[in-house]
Amino acid sequence: MRPPARWQRLKDVILSTDPRRRTLVGMALLALTLMAGSAGVMLLVAHSSTTVDQTAVQWWAALSVGGLVVMTAFIRSGETARLRDPSLTIPQMVWTITSGAVAYVLAGDARGLVPSVLAMILFFGTFGLTVAEVIGIGVYALLAFASAIGVSSRFNANASGYLDTAYALMVLIVLSGCIALNLRIQRIRAKLQQQREALAQALEVNRELATRDELTGLINRRAMLDLMALEHRRSLRSGRPMLLAQLDIDHFKPINDQHGHAAGDRALQAFAGTVRASVRDTDVLARWGGEEFVLMLTDTSADHARELLERIRQAVQALEIAHSAGSLQLTVSIGLAQHLPGDTVEHTLERADQALYHAKALGRNRVVVAPATHRPVASGTSARA
Protein backbone atom coordinates (compact mmCIF):
# COMPACT_ATOMS: atom_id res chain seq x y z
CA MET A 1 0.00 0.00 0.00
CA ARG A 2 2.90 2.39 0.62
CA PRO A 3 4.18 2.79 -2.97
CA PRO A 4 0.71 3.78 -4.31
CA ALA A 5 0.36 6.26 -1.44
CA ARG A 6 3.74 7.80 -2.28
CA TRP A 7 2.80 7.93 -5.96
CA GLN A 8 -0.48 9.66 -5.09
CA ARG A 9 1.34 12.21 -2.96
CA LEU A 10 3.78 12.85 -5.80
CA LYS A 11 0.86 13.34 -8.22
CA ASP A 12 -0.75 15.77 -5.78
CA VAL A 13 2.51 17.72 -5.55
CA ILE A 14 2.89 17.91 -9.33
CA LEU A 15 -0.74 18.34 -10.38
CA SER A 16 -2.24 19.85 -7.17
CA THR A 17 -5.27 18.50 -5.33
CA ASP A 18 -7.77 20.85 -6.97
CA PRO A 19 -9.69 18.84 -9.64
CA ARG A 20 -9.96 21.71 -12.12
CA ARG A 21 -6.32 22.70 -11.73
CA ARG A 22 -5.18 19.06 -12.03
CA THR A 23 -6.82 18.91 -15.46
CA LEU A 24 -5.19 22.15 -16.61
CA VAL A 25 -1.76 21.18 -15.32
CA GLY A 26 -2.08 17.75 -16.92
CA MET A 27 -2.84 19.30 -20.32
CA ALA A 28 0.04 21.76 -19.92
CA LEU A 29 2.41 18.90 -19.06
CA LEU A 30 1.30 17.04 -22.17
CA ALA A 31 2.05 20.11 -24.31
CA LEU A 32 5.42 20.42 -22.55
CA THR A 33 6.18 16.75 -23.26
CA LEU A 34 5.38 17.21 -26.95
CA MET A 35 7.61 20.27 -27.12
CA ALA A 36 10.41 18.44 -25.32
CA GLY A 37 10.11 15.60 -27.83
CA SER A 38 10.26 18.03 -30.74
CA ALA A 39 13.30 19.70 -29.18
CA GLY A 40 14.94 16.30 -28.81
CA VAL A 41 14.41 15.58 -32.51
CA MET A 42 15.91 18.98 -33.43
CA LEU A 43 18.94 18.36 -31.21
CA LEU A 44 19.40 14.95 -32.84
CA VAL A 45 19.25 16.57 -36.29
CA ALA A 46 21.76 19.24 -35.25
CA HIS A 47 24.11 16.61 -33.85
CA SER A 48 23.98 14.53 -37.04
CA SER A 49 24.12 17.33 -39.61
CA THR A 50 27.11 19.41 -40.59
CA THR A 51 24.94 22.21 -42.02
CA VAL A 52 22.92 22.95 -38.87
CA ASP A 53 24.18 25.39 -36.24
CA GLN A 54 24.25 23.25 -33.10
CA THR A 55 24.61 26.21 -30.73
CA ALA A 56 21.59 27.97 -32.24
CA VAL A 57 19.51 24.80 -31.99
CA GLN A 58 20.55 24.31 -28.37
CA TRP A 59 19.48 27.85 -27.53
CA TRP A 60 16.25 27.29 -29.44
CA ALA A 61 15.53 24.08 -27.54
CA ALA A 62 16.24 25.71 -24.18
CA LEU A 63 13.99 28.70 -24.92
CA SER A 64 11.20 26.65 -26.48
CA VAL A 65 10.98 24.15 -23.64
CA GLY A 66 11.73 26.77 -20.99
CA GLY A 67 8.84 28.97 -22.10
CA LEU A 68 6.36 26.14 -21.67
CA VAL A 69 7.93 25.21 -18.33
CA VAL A 70 7.26 28.75 -17.09
CA MET A 71 3.64 28.64 -18.32
CA THR A 72 3.08 25.21 -16.74
CA ALA A 73 4.45 26.45 -13.41
CA PHE A 74 2.18 29.51 -13.65
CA ILE A 75 -0.85 27.28 -14.20
CA ARG A 76 0.20 25.00 -11.32
CA SER A 77 0.44 27.99 -8.98
CA GLY A 78 -3.25 28.76 -9.52
CA GLU A 79 -2.55 32.35 -10.58
CA THR A 80 -4.23 31.74 -13.95
CA ALA A 81 -7.56 30.77 -12.36
CA ARG A 82 -8.80 34.37 -12.51
CA LEU A 83 -7.86 34.76 -16.18
CA ARG A 84 -10.29 34.34 -19.07
CA ASP A 85 -8.01 31.58 -20.42
CA PRO A 86 -6.84 29.76 -17.27
CA SER A 87 -5.18 27.02 -19.33
CA LEU A 88 -3.10 29.61 -21.26
CA THR A 89 -4.00 27.74 -24.44
CA ILE A 90 -3.53 30.70 -26.76
CA PRO A 91 -0.18 31.85 -25.25
CA GLN A 92 1.11 28.26 -25.42
CA MET A 93 0.07 27.92 -29.04
CA VAL A 94 1.57 31.28 -30.03
CA TRP A 95 4.79 30.27 -28.30
CA THR A 96 4.95 26.85 -29.95
CA ILE A 97 4.05 28.22 -33.41
CA THR A 98 6.74 30.87 -33.08
CA SER A 99 9.15 28.20 -31.91
CA GLY A 100 8.19 26.02 -34.89
CA ALA A 101 8.75 28.87 -37.33
CA VAL A 102 12.23 29.48 -35.89
CA ALA A 103 12.92 25.73 -36.04
CA TYR A 104 12.03 25.80 -39.73
CA VAL A 105 14.81 28.35 -40.33
CA LEU A 106 17.33 26.45 -38.19
CA ALA A 107 16.56 22.93 -39.44
CA GLY A 108 18.22 23.28 -42.82
CA ASP A 109 17.68 20.19 -44.94
CA ALA A 110 15.50 18.68 -42.19
CA ARG A 111 12.98 21.56 -42.26
CA GLY A 112 10.43 19.19 -43.85
CA LEU A 113 9.85 17.80 -40.35
CA VAL A 114 8.47 21.09 -39.05
CA PRO A 115 5.06 21.09 -40.82
CA SER A 116 4.24 17.78 -39.14
CA VAL A 117 5.13 19.33 -35.78
CA LEU A 118 2.87 22.28 -36.66
CA ALA A 119 0.03 19.85 -37.44
CA MET A 120 0.47 18.18 -34.05
CA ILE A 121 0.43 21.55 -32.27
CA LEU A 122 -2.67 22.81 -34.05
CA PHE A 123 -4.70 19.60 -33.81
CA PHE A 124 -3.81 19.26 -30.14
CA GLY A 125 -4.41 22.86 -29.17
CA THR A 126 -7.48 23.98 -31.09
CA PHE A 127 -10.10 21.71 -29.57
CA GLY A 128 -10.87 24.08 -26.71
CA LEU A 129 -10.88 27.26 -28.81
CA THR A 130 -13.70 29.15 -30.45
CA VAL A 131 -13.92 29.39 -34.21
CA ALA A 132 -12.65 33.00 -34.13
CA GLU A 133 -9.68 31.98 -31.99
CA VAL A 134 -8.85 29.09 -34.32
CA ILE A 135 -8.95 31.40 -37.32
CA GLY A 136 -6.77 33.94 -35.50
CA ILE A 137 -4.23 31.26 -34.55
CA GLY A 138 -4.32 29.95 -38.11
CA VAL A 139 -3.62 33.37 -39.59
CA TYR A 140 -0.75 33.89 -37.13
CA ALA A 141 0.72 30.47 -37.99
CA LEU A 142 0.43 31.21 -41.71
CA LEU A 143 2.21 34.56 -41.32
CA ALA A 144 4.86 33.08 -39.02
CA PHE A 145 5.70 30.25 -41.39
CA ALA A 146 5.49 32.46 -44.46
CA SER A 147 8.14 34.64 -42.80
CA ALA A 148 10.17 31.55 -41.87
CA ILE A 149 9.99 30.21 -45.45
CA GLY A 150 11.06 33.60 -46.80
CA VAL A 151 14.00 33.84 -44.40
CA SER A 152 15.01 30.22 -45.07
CA SER A 153 14.88 30.71 -48.84
CA ARG A 154 17.05 33.82 -48.64
CA PHE A 155 19.69 32.78 -46.14
CA ASN A 156 19.83 28.98 -46.43
CA ALA A 157 22.45 27.97 -48.95
CA ASN A 158 20.78 24.60 -49.43
CA ALA A 159 17.30 26.04 -49.95
CA SER A 160 15.25 24.49 -52.71
CA GLY A 161 12.49 26.61 -54.21
CA TYR A 162 10.11 23.78 -55.06
CA LEU A 163 10.54 22.23 -51.59
CA ASP A 164 9.83 25.52 -49.86
CA THR A 165 6.72 25.88 -52.01
CA ALA A 166 5.66 22.37 -51.09
CA TYR A 167 6.24 23.10 -47.40
CA ALA A 168 4.22 26.31 -47.67
CA LEU A 169 1.36 24.39 -49.29
CA MET A 170 1.58 21.75 -46.56
CA VAL A 171 1.30 24.46 -43.89
CA LEU A 172 -1.75 25.87 -45.67
CA ILE A 173 -3.33 22.40 -45.88
CA VAL A 174 -2.68 21.78 -42.18
CA LEU A 175 -4.21 25.12 -41.20
CA SER A 176 -7.25 24.55 -43.41
CA GLY A 177 -7.73 21.08 -41.96
CA CYS A 178 -7.54 22.39 -38.38
CA ILE A 179 -10.10 25.12 -39.06
CA ALA A 180 -12.46 22.68 -40.81
CA LEU A 181 -12.10 20.18 -37.97
CA ASN A 182 -12.78 22.81 -35.35
CA LEU A 183 -15.88 24.01 -37.20
CA ARG A 184 -17.11 20.44 -37.26
CA ILE A 185 -16.44 20.04 -33.55
CA GLN A 186 -18.27 23.30 -32.82
CA ARG A 187 -21.32 22.05 -34.73
CA ILE A 188 -21.23 18.76 -32.82
CA ARG A 189 -20.95 20.64 -29.52
CA ALA A 190 -23.87 22.91 -30.45
CA LYS A 191 -25.99 19.88 -31.35
CA LEU A 192 -25.07 18.11 -28.13
CA GLN A 193 -25.90 21.24 -26.16
CA GLN A 194 -29.31 21.42 -27.81
CA GLN A 195 -29.89 17.76 -27.00
CA ARG A 196 -28.87 18.32 -23.37
CA GLU A 197 -31.23 21.29 -23.10
CA ALA A 198 -34.07 19.30 -24.66
CA LEU A 199 -33.38 16.42 -22.26
CA ALA A 200 -33.30 18.81 -19.30
CA GLN A 201 -36.64 20.29 -20.36
CA ALA A 202 -38.14 16.81 -20.75
CA LEU A 203 -36.86 15.83 -17.30
CA GLU A 204 -38.30 19.01 -15.83
CA VAL A 205 -41.68 18.28 -17.41
CA ASN A 206 -41.57 14.72 -16.05
CA ARG A 207 -40.59 16.06 -12.64
CA GLU A 208 -43.52 18.47 -12.72
CA LEU A 209 -45.88 15.68 -13.76
CA ALA A 210 -44.54 13.53 -10.94
CA THR A 211 -44.99 16.21 -8.27
CA ARG A 212 -47.84 18.43 -9.54
CA ASP A 213 -51.55 17.98 -9.98
CA GLU A 214 -52.17 18.89 -13.60
CA LEU A 215 -55.68 20.28 -13.05
CA THR A 216 -55.09 22.64 -10.12
CA GLY A 217 -51.33 23.23 -10.39
CA LEU A 218 -50.93 22.22 -6.74
CA ILE A 219 -48.36 19.71 -5.58
CA ASN A 220 -49.71 16.18 -5.40
CA ARG A 221 -49.97 13.73 -2.55
CA ARG A 222 -46.52 12.16 -3.09
CA ALA A 223 -44.74 15.52 -3.09
CA MET A 224 -46.72 16.69 -0.07
CA LEU A 225 -45.73 13.59 1.91
CA ASP A 226 -42.08 14.34 1.16
CA LEU A 227 -42.48 17.98 2.29
CA MET A 228 -44.30 16.95 5.45
CA ALA A 229 -41.54 14.47 6.31
CA LEU A 230 -38.96 17.22 5.79
CA GLU A 231 -40.93 19.69 7.91
CA HIS A 232 -41.37 17.00 10.58
CA ARG A 233 -37.58 16.69 10.87
CA ARG A 234 -37.17 20.48 11.00
CA SER A 235 -39.84 20.68 13.69
CA LEU A 236 -37.98 18.11 15.76
CA ARG A 237 -34.73 20.09 15.49
CA SER A 238 -36.09 23.60 15.96
CA GLY A 239 -39.24 23.00 18.01
CA ARG A 240 -41.26 25.22 15.69
CA PRO A 241 -44.93 24.24 15.34
CA MET A 242 -46.41 22.41 12.38
CA LEU A 243 -50.13 22.05 11.75
CA LEU A 244 -51.96 19.98 9.16
CA ALA A 245 -55.46 20.71 7.88
CA GLN A 246 -57.68 18.48 5.78
CA LEU A 247 -60.09 20.38 3.53
CA ASP A 248 -62.97 18.68 1.75
CA ILE A 249 -65.43 20.41 -0.61
CA ASP A 250 -68.98 19.75 0.56
CA HIS A 251 -71.42 17.94 -1.72
CA PHE A 252 -68.97 17.84 -4.62
CA LYS A 253 -70.29 14.67 -6.26
CA PRO A 254 -73.66 16.28 -7.18
CA ILE A 255 -71.76 19.01 -9.03
CA ASN A 256 -70.20 16.41 -11.34
CA ASP A 257 -73.46 14.47 -11.64
CA GLN A 258 -75.72 17.46 -12.35
CA HIS A 259 -73.43 19.88 -14.21
CA GLY A 260 -70.76 17.65 -15.73
CA HIS A 261 -67.10 17.03 -15.06
CA ALA A 262 -66.04 20.23 -16.83
CA ALA A 263 -67.96 22.24 -14.23
CA GLY A 264 -66.43 20.07 -11.51
CA ASP A 265 -62.95 20.78 -12.85
CA ARG A 266 -63.63 24.54 -12.86
CA ALA A 267 -64.88 24.27 -9.29
CA LEU A 268 -61.70 22.50 -8.19
CA GLN A 269 -59.54 25.10 -9.92
CA ALA A 270 -61.49 27.99 -8.39
CA PHE A 271 -61.34 26.40 -4.95
CA ALA A 272 -57.55 25.88 -5.20
CA GLY A 273 -57.04 29.46 -6.37
CA THR A 274 -59.17 30.85 -3.54
CA VAL A 275 -57.31 28.89 -0.85
CA ARG A 276 -53.89 29.78 -2.25
CA ALA A 277 -54.86 33.46 -2.28
CA SER A 278 -55.84 33.24 1.40
CA VAL A 279 -52.69 31.62 2.82
CA ARG A 280 -49.08 32.73 3.26
CA ASP A 281 -46.30 31.96 0.84
CA THR A 282 -44.78 29.64 3.44
CA ASP A 283 -47.96 27.56 3.73
CA VAL A 284 -48.22 24.56 1.41
CA LEU A 285 -51.45 23.40 -0.20
CA ALA A 286 -51.71 20.03 -1.95
CA ARG A 287 -54.44 18.17 -3.74
CA TRP A 288 -54.82 15.00 -1.73
CA GLY A 289 -57.27 13.27 -4.03
CA GLY A 290 -60.63 14.01 -5.63
CA GLU A 291 -62.15 17.01 -3.83
CA GLU A 292 -59.92 16.63 -0.77
CA PHE A 293 -56.95 18.89 -0.06
CA VAL A 294 -54.28 19.11 2.64
CA LEU A 295 -52.78 22.36 3.94
CA MET A 296 -49.51 22.44 5.91
CA LEU A 297 -49.00 25.45 8.18
CA THR A 298 -45.71 26.26 9.92
CA ASP A 299 -44.50 28.87 12.42
CA THR A 300 -48.00 29.68 13.62
CA SER A 301 -50.11 28.86 16.65
CA ALA A 302 -53.22 26.71 16.63
CA ASP A 303 -55.38 29.79 17.33
CA HIS A 304 -53.94 31.72 14.40
CA ALA A 305 -54.26 28.66 12.18
CA ARG A 306 -57.92 28.31 13.14
CA GLU A 307 -58.53 31.99 12.31
CA LEU A 308 -56.84 31.53 8.93
CA LEU A 309 -58.95 28.47 8.15
CA GLU A 310 -62.08 30.35 9.14
CA ARG A 311 -61.20 33.07 6.63
CA ILE A 312 -60.67 30.37 4.00
CA ARG A 313 -64.06 28.88 4.82
CA GLN A 314 -65.73 32.26 4.39
CA ALA A 315 -63.87 32.99 1.14
CA VAL A 316 -64.95 29.65 -0.32
CA GLN A 317 -68.54 30.23 0.76
CA ALA A 318 -68.52 33.59 -1.04
CA LEU A 319 -67.13 32.06 -4.20
CA GLU A 320 -69.37 31.94 -7.30
CA ILE A 321 -68.42 29.75 -10.27
CA ALA A 322 -70.07 30.57 -13.57
CA HIS A 323 -71.48 27.80 -15.75
CA SER A 324 -74.05 27.43 -18.51
CA ALA A 325 -77.06 27.25 -16.17
CA GLY A 326 -76.04 30.10 -13.87
CA SER A 327 -73.47 29.90 -11.08
CA LEU A 328 -72.25 27.36 -8.57
CA GLN A 329 -71.49 27.97 -4.91
CA LEU A 330 -69.23 25.89 -2.71
CA THR A 331 -68.67 25.27 0.95
CA VAL A 332 -65.81 23.47 2.62
CA SER A 333 -65.39 21.41 5.77
CA ILE A 334 -62.00 21.56 7.47
CA GLY A 335 -60.26 19.49 10.11
CA LEU A 336 -57.13 20.89 11.79
CA ALA A 337 -54.54 19.06 13.91
CA GLN A 338 -51.32 20.32 15.47
CA HIS A 339 -48.34 18.03 15.07
CA LEU A 340 -47.47 16.88 18.59
CA PRO A 341 -44.01 15.90 19.89
CA GLY A 342 -43.43 12.18 19.46
CA ASP A 343 -46.19 11.79 16.87
CA THR A 344 -45.68 10.68 13.31
CA VAL A 345 -46.95 12.67 10.35
CA GLU A 346 -49.39 9.84 9.62
CA HIS A 347 -50.83 10.11 13.14
CA THR A 348 -51.30 13.87 12.79
CA LEU A 349 -53.01 13.37 9.42
CA GLU A 350 -55.29 10.81 11.03
CA ARG A 351 -56.25 13.29 13.78
CA ALA A 352 -56.94 15.98 11.15
CA ASP A 353 -59.05 13.48 9.20
CA GLN A 354 -61.04 12.66 12.33
CA ALA A 355 -61.61 16.36 12.90
CA LEU A 356 -62.79 16.67 9.28
CA TYR A 357 -65.16 13.75 9.77
CA HIS A 358 -66.56 15.46 12.85
CA ALA A 359 -67.04 18.72 10.89
CA LYS A 360 -69.05 16.77 8.29
CA ALA A 361 -71.12 15.13 11.03
CA LEU A 362 -71.92 18.52 12.58
CA GLY A 363 -73.42 19.75 9.33
CA ARG A 364 -70.46 20.72 7.09
CA ASN A 365 -69.15 24.21 6.24
CA ARG A 366 -67.17 24.55 9.44
CA VAL A 367 -63.72 24.26 10.98
CA VAL A 368 -63.04 21.64 13.64
CA VAL A 369 -59.79 21.48 15.61
CA ALA A 370 -58.51 18.16 16.89
CA PRO A 371 -57.32 18.28 20.52
CA ALA A 372 -54.25 16.49 21.81
CA THR A 373 -56.52 13.51 22.39
CA HIS A 374 -58.46 11.82 19.61
CA ARG A 375 -61.72 13.61 20.41
CA PRO A 376 -62.11 16.67 18.19
CA VAL A 377 -63.93 19.78 19.38
CA ALA A 378 -65.95 22.10 17.16
CA SER A 379 -64.78 25.69 16.88
CA GLY A 380 -66.43 26.95 13.70
CA THR A 381 -69.46 28.82 12.61
CA SER A 382 -72.83 27.20 12.30
CA ALA A 383 -73.13 25.48 8.97
CA ARG A 384 -75.28 25.69 5.91
CA ALA A 385 -75.87 22.06 4.87
C-alpha positions, -999 to 999 in steps of 0.1 A, spaced: 0 0 0 29 24 6 42 28 -30 7 38 -43 4 63 -14 37 78 -23 28 79 -60 -5 97 -51 13 122 -30 38 128 -58 9 133 -82 -7 158 -58 25 177 -56 29 179 -93 -7 183 -104 -22 199 -72 -53 185 -53 -78 208 -70 -97 188 -96 -100 217 -121 -63 227 -117 -52 191 -120 -68 189 -155 -52 222 -166 -18 212 -153 -21 177 -169 -28 193 -203 0 218 -199 24 189 -191 13 170 -222 21 201 -243 54 204 -225 62 168 -233 54 172 -269 76 203 -271 104 184 -253 101 156 -278 103 180 -307 133 197 -292 149 163 -288 144 156 -325 159 190 -334 189 184 -312 194 150 -328 192 166 -363 218 192 -353 241 166 -338 240 145 -370 241 173 -396 271 194 -406 249 222 -420 229 230 -389 242 254 -362 243 232 -331 246 262 -307 216 280 -322 195 248 -320 206 243 -284 195 278 -275 163 273 -294 155 241 -275 162 257 -242 140 287 -249 112 267 -265 110 241 -236 117 268 -210 88 290 -221 64 261 -217 79 252 -183 73 288 -171 36 286 -183 31 252 -167 44 264 -134 22 295 -137 -8 273 -142 2 250 -113 4 280 -90 -32 288 -95 -26 323 -106 -42 317 -140 -76 308 -124 -88 344 -125 -79 348 -162 -103 343 -191 -80 316 -204 -68 298 -173 -52 270 -193 -31 296 -213 -40 277 -244 -35 307 -268 -2 318 -252 11 283 -254 1 279 -290 16 313 -300 48 303 -283 49 268 -299 40 282 -334 67 309 -331 91 282 -319 82 260 -349 88 289 -373 122 295 -359 129 257 -360 120 258 -397 148 283 -403 173 265 -382 166 229 -394 182 233 -428 177 202 -449 155 187 -422 130 216 -423 104 192 -439 98 178 -403 85 211 -391 51 211 -408 42 178 -391 51 193 -358 29 223 -367 0 199 -374 5 182 -341 4 216 -323 -27 228 -340 -47 196 -338 -38 193 -301 -44 229 -292 -75 240 -311 -101 217 -296 -109 241 -267 -109 273 -288 -137 291 -304 -139 294 -342 -127 330 -341 -97 320 -320 -88 291 -343 -90 314 -373 -68 339 -355 -42 313 -346 -43 300 -381 -36 334 -396 -8 339 -371 7 305 -380 4 312 -417 22 346 -413 49 331 -390 57 302 -414 55 325 -445 81 346 -428 102 316 -419 100 302 -455 111 336 -468 140 338 -444 150 302 -451 149 307 -488 170 338 -486 197 328 -461 198 290 -464 225 280 -490 208 246 -494 173 260 -500 152 245 -527 125 266 -542 101 238 -551 105 222 -516 98 255 -499 67 259 -520 57 224 -511 62 231 -474 42 263 -477 14 244 -493 16 217 -466 13 245 -439 -18 259 -457 -33 224 -459 -27 218 -422 -42 251 -412 -73 246 -434 -77 211 -420 -75 224 -384 -101 251 -391 -125 227 -408 -121 202 -380 -128 228 -353 -159 240 -372 -171 204 -373 -164 200 -335 -183 233 -328 -213 221 -347 -212 188 -328 -209 206 -295 -239 229 -304 -260 199 -314 -251 181 -281 -259 212 -262 -293 214 -278 -299 178 -270 -289 183 -234 -312 213 -231 -341 193 -247 -334 164 -223 -333 188 -193 -366 203 -204 -381 168 -207 -369 158 -173 -383 190 -158 -417 183 -174 -416 147 -161 -406 161 -126 -435 185 -127 -459 157 -138 -445 135 -109 -450 162 -83 -478 184 -95 -515 180 -100 -522 189 -136 -557 203 -131 -551 226 -101 -513 232 -104 -509 222 -67 -484 197 -56 -497 162 -54 -500 137 -26 -465 122 -31 -447 155 -31 -467 167 -1 -457 136 19 -421 143 12 -425 180 23 -443 170 55 -415 145 63 -390 172 58 -409 197 79 -414 170 106 -376 167 109 -372 205 110 -398 207 137 -380 181 158 -347 201 155 -361 236 160 -392 230 180 -413 252 157 -449 242 153 -464 224 124 -501 220 118 -520 200 92 -555 207 79 -577 185 58 -601 204 35 -630 187 18 -654 204 -6 -690 197 6 -714 179 -17 -690 178 -46 -703 147 -63 -737 163 -72 -718 190 -90 -702 164 -113 -735 145 -116 -757 175 -123 -734 199 -142 -708 176 -157 -671 170 -151 -660 202 -168 -680 222 -142 -664 201 -115 -629 208 -128 -636 245 -129 -649 243 -93 -617 225 -82 -595 251 -99 -615 280 -84 -613 264 -50 -576 259 -52 -570 295 -64 -592 308 -35 -573 289 -8 -539 298 -22 -549 335 -23 -558 332 14 -527 316 28 -491 327 33 -463 320 8 -448 296 34 -480 276 37 -482 246 14 -515 234 -2 -517 200 -19 -544 182 -37 -548 150 -17 -573 133 -40 -606 140 -56 -622 170 -38 -599 166 -8 -569 189 -1 -543 191 26 -528 224 39 -495 224 59 -490 254 82 -457 263 99 -445 289 124 -480 297 136 -501 289 166 -532 267 166 -554 298 173 -539 317 144 -543 287 122 -579 283 131 -585 320 123 -568 315 89 -589 285 81 -621 303 91 -612 331 66 -607 304 40 -641 289 48 -657 323 44 -639 330 11 -649 296 -3 -685 302 8 -685 336 -10 -671 321 -42 -694 319 -73 -684 298 -103 -701 306 -136 -715 278 -158 -741 274 -185 -771 272 -162 -760 301 -139 -735 299 -111 -723 274 -86 -715 280 -49 -692 259 -27 -687 253 9 -658 235 26 -654 214 58 -620 216 75 -603 195 101 -571 209 118 -545 191 139 -513 203 155 -483 180 151 -475 169 186 -440 159 199 -434 122 195 -462 118 169 -457 107 133 -469 127 103 -494 98 96 -508 101 131 -513 139 128 -530 134 94 -553 108 110 -563 133 138 -569 160 111 -590 135 92 -610 127 123 -616 164 129 -628 167 93 -652 137 98 -666 155 129 -670 187 109 -690 168 83 -711 151 110 -719 185 126 -734 198 93 -705 207 71 -692 242 62 -672 245 94 -637 243 110 -630 216 136 -598 215 156 -585 182 169 -573 183 205 -543 165 218 -565 135 224 -585 118 196 -617 136 204 -621 167 182 -639 198 194 -659 221 172 -648 257 169 -664 270 137 -695 288 126 -728 272 123 -731 255 90 -753 257 59 -759 221 49 
